[in-house]
């Protein structure tokens, strides 16, 4: 506890920029002097942090920050003074700023208003609050994406309707160009992936069915999977990853370069010019690539069947023919 007849003094070594500090007769007094600007802020901050002001017992201490000796003051210095006053206030020392010139008082008031406008720190949310917030945000994002997708689909259908009413506006050259990129150039990678996948499925099926003496049924399993699921899914995933990302990059680059805005300026519809040919190319190429992928799955399975099951090509094809119908192909 600080007695009334005890005097503590401290003077900074930064002269003339600095402060005198003392506790005398229940008064905590800080006298600022010299220049309090951003250039001296670091040194002044270190000195202010070294001050030890005792907590006021029963509000017996009062504080006073005298600014009459200040020659220069900027926002950094005003913030240091205001921070010091606030820290004393939290210790129960009623503190006031005195002796400020009109121009210095403007800075102090601006700092006070800024501090008053800062939102109060809230406690971090609990696990349940975070979970509910994440779920709500995810649901909102899903709804937003669905609305955007619906709007995009509507714009595509509208563009297709205009093209049907005016066939001369259809971009045949662009359609052939994208059909080559989506369809023809995708044949090697889709054929390779489906070939290997079919081989792995038949090999694993034969291994698992061998203890039961049912290895030939691995051919039936592969045929149904290839036509109904594997060929369709692998082809769709490859097209989405390969062609979809390429479309996104191309159109995104055009938007960045403002080429789409330029097209609208000269009267060209980006949906008819850019989007519709690409979508039609995918619609034409995807069924053909799906059939190719299913066929390559069966070919890969045939190669493994010859090694693991001892089936020649004729026996393998006959087994596939008996196991499959056109319904399997159409379902896929």
C-alpha positions in Angstrom: 0.0 0.0 0.0 1.3 3.5 -0.9 1.3 6.0 2.0 0.6 9.7 1.5 4.1 10.8 2.5 5.9 8.4 0.1 7.3 9.9 -3.1 8.4 7.8 -6.0 10.0 9.5 -9.1 11.3 8.3 -12.4 12.7 10.2 -15.3 13.4 8.7 -18.7 16.8 9.1 -20.3 15.2 10.3 -23.5 15.6 14.0 -23.2 13.8 16.3 -24.1 11.3 13.6 -25.2 10.1 11.7 -22.2 8.1 12.0 -19.0 8.4 12.6 -15.3 6.4 10.2 -13.1 5.7 10.3 -9.4 3.3 9.1 -6.7 2.8 11.7 -4.0 0.0 12.1 -1.4 -2.4 9.7 -3.2 -1.8 11.3 -6.6 -0.2 9.4 -9.5 1.2 12.0 -11.8 2.8 11.7 -15.2 4.2 14.8 -16.9 4.9 14.3 -20.6 7.4 16.5 -22.3 9.2 17.0 -25.6 8.1 15.2 -28.7 5.7 12.2 -28.6 5.6 11.0 -32.2 6.0 7.8 -34.1 9.8 8.2 -34.1 9.9 8.1 -30.3 7.0 5.7 -29.8 9.1 2.6 -29.4 11.4 4.0 -26.7 8.4 5.7 -24.9 6.5 2.4 -25.0 9.3 0.5 -23.3 9.5 3.1 -20.6 5.8 3.2 -20.0 5.6 -0.6 -19.7 8.2 -0.4 -16.9 6.0 1.8 -14.8 4.4 -0.1 -11.8 1.3 1.7 -10.5 -0.2 0.0 -7.4 -3.9 -0.8 -7.5 -5.9 1.8 -5.7 -7.1 0.6 -2.2 -10.6 1.8 -1.8 -10.2 4.3 -4.6 -7.8 6.4 -2.6 -5.5 7.0 -5.5 -6.2 9.4 -8.4 -4.2 9.8 -11.6 -3.2 12.8 -13.7 -1.4 12.9 -17.0 -0.1 16.4 -17.7 0.4 17.2 -21.4 1.4 20.9 -21.0 5.0 20.1 -21.7 4.4 18.4 -25.0 5.9 20.2 -28.1 4.9 17.7 -30.7 2.2 14.9 -30.7 0.9 12.6 -33.3 -1.5 9.6 -33.3 1.1 7.2 -32.0 1.9 9.4 -29.0 -1.7 10.2 -28.3 -2.5 6.4 -28.3 0.3 5.8 -25.8 -1.1 8.5 -23.5 -4.6 7.2 -23.8 -3.4 3.6 -23.3 -1.6 4.6 -20.1 -4.7 6.4 -18.8 -6.9 3.3 -19.6 -4.5 1.0 -17.8 -4.6 3.2 -14.7 -8.3 3.2 -14.9 -8.5 -0.6 -14.9 -6.4 -0.6 -11.7 -9.0 1.6 -10.0 -7.0 4.9 -10.4 -9.4 7.6 -11.6 -7.2 9.3 -14.3 -7.6 12.5 -16.2 -5.6 14.2 -19.0 -4.8 17.8 -18.3 -2.9 20.6 -19.9 -3.5 19.7 -23.5 -3.5 22.3 -26.3 -6.5 22.5 -28.6 -4.7 20.6 -31.4 -3.5 17.9 -29.1 -6.9 17.6 -27.6 -8.3 16.8 -31.0 -6.0 13.8 -31.3 -6.8 12.5 -27.8 -10.6 12.8 -28.6 -10.1 10.9 -31.8 -8.2 8.1 -30.0 -11.0 8.0 -27.4 -13.7 7.7 -30.0 -11.8 5.0 -31.8 -11.4 3.0 -28.6 -15.1 3.5 -27.8 -16.1 2.2 -31.2 -14.1 -1.0 -31.0 -16.4 -4.0 -30.4 -16.1 -5.8 -27.2 -14.2 -9.1 -27.2 -16.5 -12.0 -27.1 -15.8 -15.4 -25.6 -14.8 -18.0 -28.2 -17.8 -20.1 -29.2 -18.2 -23.6 -27.8 -18.0 -26.8 -29.9 -21.8 -27.0 -30.4 -21.9 -23.4 -31.4 -19.1 -23.9 -34.0 -20.8 -27.1 -35.2 -24.2 -25.4 -35.7 -22.5 -22.4 -37.4 -20.6 -24.7 -39.8 -23.7 -26.6 -40.6 -25.7 -23.4 -41.2 -22.9 -22.0 -43.4 -22.6 -25.2 -45.3 -26.4 -25.4 -45.9 -26.3 -21.7 -47.1 -23.5 -22.4 -49.5 -25.3 -25.5 -50.9 -28.5 -23.4 -51.5 -26.4 -20.6 -53.1 -24.6 -23.1 -55.4 -27.9 -24.7 -56.4 -29.5 -21.4 -57.2 -26.4 -20.4 -59.3 -26.5 -23.8 -61.1 -30.2 -23.5 -61.8 -29.6 -20.0 -63.2 -26.8 -21.2 -65.3 -28.8 -24.1 -66.6 -31.7 -21.8 -67.5 -29.3 -19.5 -69.4 -28.0 -22.5 -71.3 -31.5 -23.7 -72.2 -32.4 -20.2 -73.3 -29.3 -20.0 -75.5 -30.1 -23.4 -77.0 -33.7 -22.3 -77.7 -32.5 -19.2 -79.5 -30.1 -21.4 -81.5 -32.9 -23.7 -82.5 -35.0 -20.8 -83.7 -32.0 -19.4 -85.6 -29.7 -22.4 -86.7 -27.4 -20.0 -88.6 -26.1 -18.6 -85.3 -24.8 -22.0 -84.3 -21.0 -22.1 -84.0 -20.2 -25.2 -86.0 -16.5 -24.6 -86.1 -16.3 -24.1 -82.4 -18.4 -27.2 -81.8 -16.1 -29.4 -84.0 -13.0 -27.9 -82.2 -14.3 -28.7 -78.8 -15.6 -32.1 -79.9 -12.0 -33.0 -80.9 -10.6 -31.8 -77.6 -13.3 -33.4 -75.4 -13.7 -36.6 -77.4 -10.9 -37.6 -79.7 -8.0 -36.4 -77.5 -9.5 -38.1 -74.4 -9.6 -41.5 -76.0 -6.1 -42.6 -74.9 -6.3 -41.7 -71.2 -9.9 -43.1 -70.9 -8.9 -46.3 -72.7 -5.9 -46.9 -70.5 -7.6 -46.2 -67.2 -10.6 -48.4 -68.1 -8.3 -51.2 -69.4 -6.3 -51.3 -66.2 -9.5 -51.0 -64.0 -11.1 -53.9 -65.8 -8.0 -56.1 -65.4 -7.8 -55.3 -61.7 -11.5 -56.0 -61.0 -11.4 -59.4 -62.8 -8.2 -60.4 -61.1 -9.5 -59.5 -57.6 -12.8 -61.2 -58.4 -11.2 -64.4 -59.5 -9.0 -64.5 -56.4 -11.9 -64.0 -54.0 -14.1 -66.5 -55.8 -11.5 -69.2 -56.2 -12.0 -70.8 -52.8 -15.6 -71.4 -53.8 -14.9 -72.7 -57.2 -16.8 -69.8 -58.8 -14.0 -68.1 -60.8 -16.0 -68.0 -64.0 -18.6 -65.8 -62.3 -15.9 -63.1 -62.1 -16.5 -62.5 -65.8 -20.2 -62.0 -65.2 -19.4 -59.6 -62.3 -17.0 -57.6 -64.5 -19.4 -57.4 -67.4 -22.2 -56.0 -65.3 -20.0 -53.6 -63.4 -18.3 -52.3 -66.6 -21.6 -51.6 -68.4 -23.6 -50.3 -65.5 -21.1 -48.5 -63.3 -17.3 -48.6 -63.9 -17.2 -47.5 -67.5 -19.7 -44.7 -66.9 -18.2 -43.4 -63.7 -14.6 -43.5 -64.9 -15.4 -41.7 -68.1 -17.5 -39.1 -66.4 -14.8 -38.4 -63.8 -12.1 -38.2 -66.5 -14.2 -35.8 -68.6 -15.1 -33.6 -65.6 -11.5 -33.5 -64.4 -9.9 -33.1 -67.8 -12.3 -31.2 -70.0 -14.2 -29.4 -67.2 -11.1 -27.9 -65.7 -9.9 -26.9 -69.1 -13.2 -25.1 -69.8 -13.0 -23.3 -66.5 -9.4 -22.2 -67.1 -10.2 -20.9 -70.6 -13.3 -19.0 -69.7 -11.7 -17.7 -66.5 -8.7 -16.4 -68.4 -11.1 -14.7 -70.8 -12.9 -13.0 -68.0 -9.7 -11.9 -66.4 -8.6 -10.3 -69.7 -12.1 -8.7 -70.1 -12.6 -10.5 -73.4 -16.2 -11.6 -72.4 -17.1 -7.9 -71.7 -15.7 -7.1 -75.1 -17.8 -9.8 -76.7 -20.9 -8.3 -75.1 -19.9 -4.9 -76.3 -19.8 -6.0 -79.9 -23.1 -7.8 -79.6 -22.0 -11.4 -79.1 -23.7 -13.6 -76.5 -21.1 -15.5 -74.5 -23.5 -18.3 -73.7 -24.0 -19.0 -77.5 -20.4 -18.4 -78.4 -18.5 -20.0 -75.5 -20.8 -22.2 -73.4 -23.2 -23.8 -75.8 -20.6 -25.3 -78.1 -18.7 -26.8 -75.2 -21.8 -28.3 -73.6 -23.0 -29.8 -76.8 -19.5 -31.3 -77.5 -19.6 -32.9 -74.1 -23.1 -34.3 -74.6 -22.1 -35.8 -77.9 -18.7 -37.2 -76.8 -19.6 -38.5 -73.4 -21.9 -41.5 -74.5 -19.3 -42.5 -77.1 -16.5 -42.3 -74.6 -18.6 -44.2 -72.1 -19.1 -47.1 -74.6 -15.4 -47.1 -75.3 -14.6 -47.2 -71.6 -16.9 -50.1 -71.0 -15.4 -51.9 -73.9 -11.9 -51.4 -72.6 -12.9 -52.7 -69.2 -14.1 -55.9 -70.8 -10.9 -56.1 -72.9 -8.7 -55.6 -69.8 -10.7 -58.3 -68.0 -10.3 -60.7 -71.0 -6.5 -60.3 -70.8 -6.5 -61.2 -67.1 -9.0 -64.0 -67.7 -6.7 -65.6 -70.1 -3.9 -65.6 -67.5 -5.8 -66.4 -64.3 -8.7 -68.5 -65.6 -7.3 -70.0 -68.8 -10.1 -68.7 -70.9 -9.3 -68.0 -74.6 -10.9 -65.1 -76.4 -13.8 -67.1 -77.9 -14.7 -68.6 -74.5 -14.4 -65.2 -72.8 -16.6 -63.5 -75.3 -19.2 -66.2 -75.1 -19.3 -65.9 -71.3 -19.8 -62.2 -71.6 -22.5 -62.6 -74.2 -24.4 -65.0 -71.9 -24.0 -62.7 -68.8 -25.0 -59.4 -70.5 -28.0 -57.9 -72.3 -28.6 -54.6 -73.9 -30.4 -53.5 -70.7 -27.1 -53.3 -68.9 -25.7 -51.0 -71.6 -28.8 -48.8 -71.6 -28.9 -48.5 -67.8 -25.3 -47.3 -67.8 
